Amino acid sequence: MFLSTEAFPQAHRILGIVNATSHLMLQSNEIDAFESMDQLFSDVEAKLKSRATAKGADGVVNVRFTTNVANVQVAPKFLVVTGYGTMIQLIDKKKMK
């Protein structure tokens, strides 16, 4: 299973779109802990891979991420990362003959 921010040049079949979101609540004493965003990216990547694998995909291409800091009140803040991409299944040319 692979993730790529680019298209994939090898012959493949498109299986559909996959998305995943992860969030983290920051308490008032840690409202500037934006380095926590790194772990959210890893979480989203793992979810994308897991969901795509369950659909029979070999990879996810054209992956895009969005980030958001949601202020519910003065505190806490929520860090939110969403990722999405196109699931593909590689086509083995030898099997097609």
C-alpha angles and dihedrals in degrees: 000000000000138000123212134179089210135062118269117244097203121091109276145158120237112232100181141267125313127193138181137182133199129183141185129201115222117208119224092262092055102041092128096051094114092146084080086077088079092067091048090057090052091049092051092047091052091049092049091051093047095048093045092048090052088056093051097255124152093204149346118241135189089031115185130185131203126194130201137179107210117201109204095175132328086306147036108050124198122218109208129188122184125186131187139171147148118283115223136187117208117236115225105218091202091061091051093061 
